[in-house]
């Protein structure tokens, strides 16, 4: 993944990153607000030797230097803690008091720094004062057992300090650190989601998993699709209208030597917007002055008649069985000028009906009657109907839904067409976020077929 890919990933997953950043900042702010302020008091103990003889002084100095770390380790000794508690009449255990005290040796010195923290700055100073005095006595005691004379001297070099400013919580620092951690975690999760995300989102995905068919339209999500499903509901400058004009233009360049005239519009799985794409593409072609026939080839769940507000009981199946003529069965949608052939009564065996010679002859006849024939077909993966229709027509256009259709589903659907030697002209990526389509200048989105309302 190069820098450009990384920026695209971050752009697609910005909500995750921002959410975790804000969560970390808010949590840090709440913690800092609720945390009890802590104050510090510091004291310093100096370890020295009291020897007149130079030779003995060197040895004593070596001893004090080598032992100073041990003295610091004994700063939270139980005996010292109990002395401080008794002296100040503190209501806490030696272990609790030990957690408030930290003793460190200054590098390359014989100085021990004592730091005491407490919610009360005065109490912190008192503890540091009593503790440093008790510690100097304790060092002398352990270095001179049974009253022996010791050359080691522990002295309070700096008395316990008083600081009225709290040292914790450090709200600004906590928020900054939490924000950085939130960003890092957010970016990490965004990249992880991208790695495990197997859905179709880019033209590169389509090219790789569709056998090189390529993207012929990249259509952005439109929240108004449920209220205004048809091309005719929109103004001439609406982004969705412009998107279908571009798609209409792209159809002219699919095969310059042998211009296709019949297209099957299908998808890998249900709910990807193939029906509304078929309907609006037919309207866009009709507005360009072409004679267009829209065929509802979904003999399992036909929906176009309801969307256009036309009759569904007469159509393809009644023509095939001879109950109506083709001329009697073709209706015209007055608002758009699109001719429409419904599916007709649902047969018990749709696949057998569609793969019959009569159906192939009907599609060929329709090709000679109209400039363009658009056939809405069922999804490819659940049933074989769309592959059969694509073989009878000039080829298929597949609709995939951004972030929903998986790459495996696209690959399998492409394989279904290849198995019957049907041509796939290209892929329409539907319902993409606008940031993912800004460089395409296509702005269209639709809902699932189930959400489309009839136009009366």
C-alpha positions as CSV (number, residue, x, y, z in Angstrom):
1,X,0.0,0.0,0.0
2,X,1.5,3.3,-1.1
3,X,0.9,6.7,0.3
4,X,-2.0,7.4,-2.2
5,X,-3.7,4.2,-1.2
6,X,-3.2,5.0,2.5
7,X,-4.8,8.4,2.0
8,X,-7.7,6.9,0.2
9,X,-8.2,4.4,3.0
10,X,-8.1,7.1,5.6
11,X,-10.6,9.1,3.6
12,X,-13.0,6.2,3.4
13,X,-12.6,5.3,7.1
14,X,-12.5,8.9,8.5
15,X,-15.5,8.3,10.7
16,X,-13.8,5.5,12.5
17,X,-10.7,7.6,13.1
18,X,-12.5,10.7,14.2
19,X,-14.8,8.7,16.5
20,X,-11.9,7.0,18.3
21,X,-10.0,10.3,18.6
22,X,-13.0,12.1,20.1
23,X,-13.7,9.1,22.4
24,X,-10.1,9.1,23.7
25,X,-10.1,12.9,24.2
26,X,-13.5,12.9,26.0
27,X,-12.5,10.0,28.2
28,X,-9.3,11.7,29.1
29,X,-11.1,15.0,29.8
30,X,-13.7,13.2,32.0
31,X,-11.0,11.4,33.9
32,X,-9.0,14.5,34.5
33,X,-12.1,16.4,35.7
34,X,-13.1,13.6,38.1
35,X,-9.6,12.8,39.4
36,X,-8.6,14.1,42.8
37,X,-5.8,16.7,42.5
38,X,-2.5,15.6,43.9
39,X,0.2,17.8,45.4
40,X,3.9,17.2,45.8
41,X,6.5,18.0,48.5
42,X,10.2,17.2,48.0
43,X,13.1,16.8,50.4
44,X,16.7,15.8,49.8
45,X,19.0,13.6,52.0
46,X,22.7,13.9,51.7
47,X,24.9,10.8,52.6
48,X,28.4,11.8,53.9
49,X,31.3,10.4,55.9
50,X,32.8,11.7,59.1
51,X,36.4,10.4,59.1
52,X,39.6,12.3,59.8
53,X,42.2,9.8,58.5
54,X,42.5,10.2,54.7
55,X,42.9,6.4,54.2
56,X,39.8,5.7,56.2
57,X,37.9,8.5,54.5
58,X,38.5,6.9,51.1
59,X,37.1,3.6,52.4
60,X,34.2,5.3,54.1
61,X,33.4,7.3,51.0
62,X,33.4,4.1,48.9
63,X,31.0,2.5,51.4
64,X,28.6,5.4,51.4
65,X,28.6,5.6,47.6
66,X,27.9,1.9,47.2
67,X,25.2,1.9,49.8
68,X,23.2,4.9,48.8
69,X,21.0,2.9,46.5
70,X,20.2,0.5,49.3
71,X,19.3,3.4,51.5
72,X,16.9,4.7,48.9
73,X,15.3,1.2,48.7
74,X,14.7,1.3,52.4
75,X,12.8,4.6,52.2
76,X,9.4,2.8,52.3
77,X,10.5,0.4,55.0
78,X,7.6,-0.6,57.3
79,X,9.3,0.8,60.4
80,X,9.8,4.2,58.8
81,X,6.2,4.2,57.5
82,X,4.9,3.4,61.0
83,X,7.0,6.1,62.6
84,X,5.6,8.7,60.2
85,X,2.0,7.5,60.8
86,X,2.4,7.7,64.5
87,X,4.1,11.1,64.4
88,X,1.4,12.7,62.2
89,X,-1.5,10.5,63.4
90,X,-2.4,9.5,59.9
91,X,-5.4,7.4,59.1
92,X,-3.8,5.0,56.7
93,X,-1.8,1.8,56.6
94,X,2.0,1.6,56.1
95,X,1.4,0.1,52.7
96,X,-0.9,3.0,51.7
97,X,1.6,5.5,52.9
98,X,4.4,3.8,51.0
99,X,2.5,4.2,47.8
100,X,2.7,8.0,48.3
101,X,6.5,8.1,48.7
102,X,9.1,7.8,46.1
103,X,12.9,7.8,46.8
104,X,15.5,8.1,44.0
105,X,19.2,8.6,44.0
106,X,20.5,11.4,41.9
107,X,22.9,9.9,39.3
108,X,26.6,9.9,40.3
109,X,25.9,11.5,43.7
110,X,25.1,10.4,47.2
111,X,21.9,12.5,47.3
112,X,18.5,10.8,47.8
113,X,15.5,12.7,46.5
114,X,12.3,12.1,48.5
115,X,9.0,12.9,46.8
116,X,5.7,12.7,48.6
117,X,2.2,13.1,46.9
118,X,-1.0,13.8,48.7
119,X,-4.4,15.4,48.0
120,X,-3.5,18.1,50.6
121,X,-0.3,20.1,49.9
122,X,0.2,20.8,53.7
123,X,-0.1,17.1,54.5
124,X,2.3,16.3,51.7
125,X,4.9,18.7,53.2
126,X,4.4,17.3,56.7
127,X,4.9,13.7,55.5
128,X,8.0,14.7,53.6
129,X,9.4,16.5,56.6
130,X,8.8,13.7,59.1
131,X,9.8,11.0,56.6
132,X,13.2,12.7,55.8
133,X,14.0,13.1,59.5
134,X,13.0,9.6,60.3
135,X,15.0,8.2,57.4
136,X,18.2,10.0,58.5
137,X,17.8,8.4,62.0
138,X,17.0,5.1,60.5
139,X,20.2,5.1,58.3
140,X,22.3,5.9,61.3
141,X,20.7,3.1,63.2
142,X,21.2,0.4,60.6
143,X,24.8,1.5,60.0
144,X,25.7,1.4,63.7
145,X,24.1,-1.7,65.2
146,X,24.3,-2.2,68.9
147,X,25.5,1.4,69.4
148,X,28.7,1.1,67.4
149,X,30.2,4.2,65.9
150,X,29.7,4.6,62.2
151,X,31.4,7.1,59.8
152,X,28.2,7.3,57.7
153,X,26.2,10.5,58.2
154,X,22.7,11.1,56.7
155,X,21.6,14.7,56.7
156,X,18.5,16.5,55.5
157,X,20.1,18.8,52.8
158,X,16.8,20.4,51.6
159,X,13.8,20.6,53.9
160,X,10.4,19.5,52.7
161,X,9.0,22.0,50.2
162,X,5.5,23.4,49.9
163,X,3.9,23.7,46.4
164,X,0.3,25.0,46.2
165,X,0.0,24.0,42.5
166,X,-1.2,20.4,41.8
167,X,1.0,18.1,39.8
168,X,-1.8,15.9,38.8
169,X,-4.0,15.5,36.9
170,X,-2.3,17.2,34.0
171,X,-5.4,17.9,32.0
172,X,-3.8,19.4,28.8
173,X,-1.1,16.8,28.7
174,X,-3.5,14.0,29.3
175,X,-5.8,15.2,26.5
176,X,-2.9,15.5,24.1
177,X,-1.6,12.1,24.8
178,X,-5.1,10.5,24.7
179,X,-5.7,12.3,21.4
180,X,-2.5,10.9,19.9
181,X,-3.3,7.4,21.2
182,X,-6.9,7.7,19.8
183,X,-5.6,8.7,16.4
184,X,-3.1,5.9,16.3
185,X,-5.7,3.3,17.4
186,X,-8.2,4.8,14.9
187,X,-5.8,4.6,12.0
188,X,-4.8,1.1,13.0
189,X,-8.4,-0.1,13.2
190,X,-9.2,1.7,9.9
191,X,-6.3,-0.1,8.2
192,X,-7.4,-3.4,9.8
193,X,-10.9,-3.0,8.6
194,X,-9.6,-2.2,5.1
195,X,-7.5,-5.4,5.1
196,X,-10.4,-7.6,6.2
197,X,-13.0,-5.8,4.1
198,X,-13.8,-7.9,1.1
199,X,-16.4,-5.7,-0.6
200,X,-16.2,-3.9,-3.9
201,X,-15.2,-0.2,-3.6
202,X,-12.9,0.8,-6.4
203,X,-12.4,0.4,-10.1
204,X,-9.3,-1.7,-9.3
205,X,-11.5,-4.2,-7.5
206,X,-13.9,-4.4,-10.4
207,X,-11.1,-4.8,-13.0
208,X,-9.5,-7.6,-10.9
209,X,-12.6,-9.6,-10.1
210,X,-14.7,-9.1,-13.2
211,X,-12.2,-10.4,-15.6
212,X,-11.2,-7.0,-16.8
213,X,-14.7,-5.8,-17.7
214,X,-14.1,-2.4,-16.1
215,X,-16.4,0.3,-14.6
216,X,-18.7,2.1,-17.0
217,X,-20.4,4.2,-14.3
218,X,-19.7,5.2,-10.8
219,X,-22.9,6.3,-9.1
220,X,-23.0,8.1,-5.8
221,X,-25.5,7.7,-3.1
222,X,-28.6,10.0,-3.2
223,X,-30.7,10.1,0.0
224,X,-33.6,11.5,-2.0
225,X,-33.8,8.3,-4.1
226,X,-36.6,6.8,-2.1
227,X,-38.8,9.9,-2.6
228,X,-37.9,10.5,-6.2
229,X,-36.9,7.1,-7.8
230,X,-37.3,8.1,-11.5
231,X,-35.2,10.2,-13.8
232,X,-38.4,12.1,-14.7
233,X,-38.8,13.3,-11.1
234,X,-35.6,15.3,-11.3
235,X,-34.6,18.7,-12.7
236,X,-32.3,18.7,-15.8
237,X,-29.3,19.7,-13.7
238,X,-29.7,17.2,-10.9
239,X,-26.6,15.2,-10.2
240,X,-28.4,11.9,-10.6
241,X,-29.8,13.0,-14.0
242,X,-26.3,14.0,-15.1
243,X,-25.0,10.6,-14.0
244,X,-27.3,8.7,-16.3
245,X,-26.5,11.0,-19.2
246,X,-22.9,10.0,-18.7
247,X,-23.8,6.3,-18.5
248,X,-25.9,6.7,-21.6
249,X,-23.0,8.2,-23.4
250,X,-20.6,5.4,-22.2
251,X,-22.9,2.8,-23.8
252,X,-22.0,4.2,-27.2
253,X,-18.3,3.2,-26.7
254,X,-18.8,-0.4,-25.6
255,X,-18.2,-1.7,-29.1
256,X,-17.7,0.7,-32.0
257,X,-17.5,-1.9,-34.7
258,X,-20.7,-3.8,-33.6
259,X,-22.9,-1.5,-31.6
260,X,-24.9,-3.6,-29.0
261,X,-28.6,-3.0,-29.0
262,X,-29.9,-5.3,-26.2
263,X,-28.6,-5.2,-22.7
264,X,-29.4,-7.3,-19.7
265,X,-29.1,-5.4,-16.4
266,X,-28.4,-7.7,-13.5
267,X,-26.4,-8.0,-10.2
268,X,-24.7,-10.6,-8.2
269,X,-27.2,-10.6,-5.3
270,X,-30.6,-8.9,-4.6
271,X,-30.9,-5.3,-3.3
272,X,-28.1,-3.7,-5.3
273,X,-30.3,-1.4,-7.4
274,X,-30.5,-3.2,-10.7
275,X,-34.2,-2.5,-11.3
276,X,-34.0,1.2,-10.7
277,X,-30.8,1.4,-12.8
278,X,-32.6,-0.4,-15.6
279,X,-35.6,1.9,-15.4
280,X,-33.6,5.1,-15.3
281,X,-31.2,4.1,-18.0
282,X,-34.1,3.4,-20.3
283,X,-35.6,6.9,-19.5
284,X,-32.2,8.5,-20.2
285,X,-31.9,6.8,-23.5
286,X,-35.5,7.8,-24.5
287,X,-34.8,11.4,-23.6
288,X,-32.0,11.3,-26.1
289,X,-34.5,10.5,-28.9
290,X,-33.9,6.8,-29.1
291,X,-36.7,4.2,-29.4
292,X,-36.3,2.3,-26.1
293,X,-38.0,-0.8,-24.9
294,X,-37.7,-1.7,-21.2
295,X,-38.4,-5.3,-20.5
296,X,-39.1,-6.8,-17.0
297,X,-37.3,-10.1,-17.4
298,X,-37.5,-10.9,-13.7
299,X,-40.2,-13.6,-13.8
300,X,-39.8,-14.2,-10.1
301,X,-40.1,-10.8,-8.5
302,X,-41.2,-8.3,-11.2
303,X,-41.2,-4.7,-10.0
304,X,-40.9,-2.3,-12.9
305,X,-44.7,-2.1,-13.6
306,X,-45.4,-0.9,-10.1
307,X,-42.6,1.7,-10.3
308,X,-43.9,3.1,-13.6
309,X,-47.5,2.7,-12.6
310,X,-48.3,0.4,-15.6
311,X,-50.2,-2.9,-16.0
312,X,-48.3,-6.0,-15.0
313,X,-50.7,-8.8,-15.9
314,X,-49.9,-8.7,-19.7
315,X,-46.4,-9.0,-20.9
316,X,-43.7,-11.5,-21.9
317,X,-45.3,-14.7,-20.7
318,X,-48.7,-13.9,-22.3
319,X,-46.9,-13.2,-25.6
320,X,-44.9,-16.4,-25.4
321,X,-48.0,-18.6,-24.8
322,X,-50.0,-16.7,-27.4
323,X,-52.6,-15.1,-25.1
324,X,-51.7,-11.6,-26.4
325,X,-49.8,-10.2,-29.3
326,X,-46.6,-8.2,-28.9
327,X,-48.3,-5.0,-30.1
328,X,-51.0,-5.5,-27.5
329,X,-48.6,-6.2,-24.7
330,X,-46.2,-3.2,-25.1
331,X,-47.2,-0.2,-23.1
332,X,-45.8,3.3,-23.1
333,X,-44.8,5.3,-20.1
334,X,-46.2,8.7,-21.0
335,X,-44.0,10.8,-18.8
336,X,-40.8,9.5,-20.3
337,X,-41.7,8.0,-23.7
338,X,-40.2,4.6,-22.8
339,X,-42.0,1.6,-24.2
340,X,-42.5,-1.2,-21.6
341,X,-43.0,-4.9,-21.8
342,X,-44.0,-6.4,-18.4
343,X,-43.2,-9.9,-17.3
344,X,-46.8,-11.0,-17.3
345,X,-48.2,-13.7,-15.1
346,X,-45.5,-15.5,-13.2
347,X,-44.8,-19.0,-14.5
348,X,-44.0,-22.0,-12.3
349,X,-40.7,-22.6,-14.2
350,X,-39.1,-19.3,-15.0
351,X,-35.7,-20.7,-16.0
352,X,-37.3,-23.1,-18.5
353,X,-39.4,-20.3,-20.0
354,X,-36.4,-18.0,-20.4
355,X,-34.1,-20.6,-22.0
356,X,-36.7,-21.6,-24.6
357,X,-36.2,-20.9,-28.3
358,X,-39.4,-18.8,-28.2
359,X,-37.8,-16.4,-25.7
360,X,-34.7,-16.1,-27.8
361,X,-36.7,-15.4,-30.9
362,X,-38.7,-12.8,-29.0
363,X,-35.6,-10.9,-27.9
364,X,-34.2,-11.0,-31.4
365,X,-37.5,-9.6,-32.7
366,X,-37.4,-6.8,-30.1
367,X,-33.9,-5.9,-31.2
368,X,-35.2,-5.2,-34.7
369,X,-38.1,-3.1,-33.5
370,X,-36.3,-0.8,-31.2
371,X,-33.0,1.1,-31.1
372,X,-32.2,-0.2,-27.6
373,X,-33.7,-3.0,-25.5
374,X,-33.1,-2.9,-21.7
375,X,-33.9,-6.1,-19.9
376,X,-34.1,-6.1,-16.1
377,X,-33.1,-9.6,-14.9
378,X,-32.9,-11.4,-11.6
379,X,-29.6,-11.6,-9.7
380,X,-27.0,-14.0,-11.1
381,X,-26.0,-15.9,-8.0
382,X,-29.4,-17.1,-6.7
383,X,-30.8,-18.3,-10.1
384,X,-29.6,-18.9,-13.7
385,X,-32.2,-16.6,-15.3
386,X,-29.9,-13.6,-15.9
387,X,-27.2,-15.7,-17.5
388,X,-29.7,-17.2,-19.9
389,X,-31.1,-13.8,-20.9
390,X,-27.6,-12.3,-21.3
391,X,-26.7,-15.2,-23.7
392,X,-29.8,-14.4,-25.7
393,X,-29.2,-10.6,-25.7
394,X,-26.0,-8.9,-26.8
395,X,-24.6,-9.0,-23.3
396,X,-25.0,-7.9,-19.7
397,X,-24.2,-4.9,-17.5
398,X,-23.7,-5.8,-13.8
399,X,-24.7,-3.5,-11.0
400,X,-22.7,-3.8,-7.7
401,X,-23.3,-1.9,-4.6
402,X,-20.4,-0.1,-3.0
403,X,-19.4,-1.6,0.3
404,X,-22.0,-4.4,0.1
405,X,-21.2,-6.6,-2.9
406,X,-18.2,-8.7,-2.0
407,X,-15.3,-9.3,-4.4
408,X,-16.0,-13.1,-4.3
409,X,-19.7,-12.4,-5.3
410,X,-18.6,-10.3,-8.2
411,X,-16.1,-12.9,-9.3
412,X,-18.7,-15.7,-9.0
413,X,-21.3,-13.7,-10.9
414,X,-18.8,-13.0,-13.7
415,X,-18.1,-16.7,-13.8
416,X,-21.8,-17.4,-14.3
417,X,-21.8,-15.3,-17.5
418,X,-18.6,-16.8,-18.7
419,X,-20.0,-20.3,-18.3
420,X,-22.7,-19.6,-20.9
421,X,-20.4,-17.6,-23.1
422,X,-22.3,-14.4,-22.4
423,X,-20.6,-11.1,-22.8
424,X,-20.3,-8.7,-19.9
425,X,-20.0,-5.1,-21.1
426,X,-19.0,-3.6,-17.8
427,X,-19.9,-2.8,-14.2
428,X,-21.9,0.0,-12.6
429,X,-20.8,0.8,-9.0
430,X,-23.9,1.9,-7.2
431,X,-24.5,3.9,-4.0
432,X,-20.9,5.0,-3.5
433,X,-20.2,7.8,-1.1
434,X,-19.7,11.1,-3.0
435,X,-16.1,11.4,-1.8
436,X,-15.3,8.2,-3.7
437,X,-16.9,9.4,-6.9
438,X,-15.9,13.1,-7.0
439,X,-13.3,12.4,-9.7
440,X,-15.9,10.7,-11.9
441,X,-18.5,13.6,-11.8
442,X,-21.3,11.0,-11.5
443,X,-23.8,11.6,-8.7
444,X,-26.5,9.0,-8.4
445,X,-27.7,6.5,-5.9
446,X,-30.7,4.4,-5.4
447,X,-32.3,2.3,-2.8
448,X,-33.0,-1.4,-2.9
449,X,-35.9,-2.3,-5.2
450,X,-38.1,-3.0,-2.3
451,X,-38.0,0.7,-1.2
452,X,-39.1,2.2,-4.5
453,X,-42.6,3.6,-4.5
454,X,-44.9,3.5,-7.5
455,X,-45.4,6.6,-9.6
456,X,-49.1,7.2,-10.4
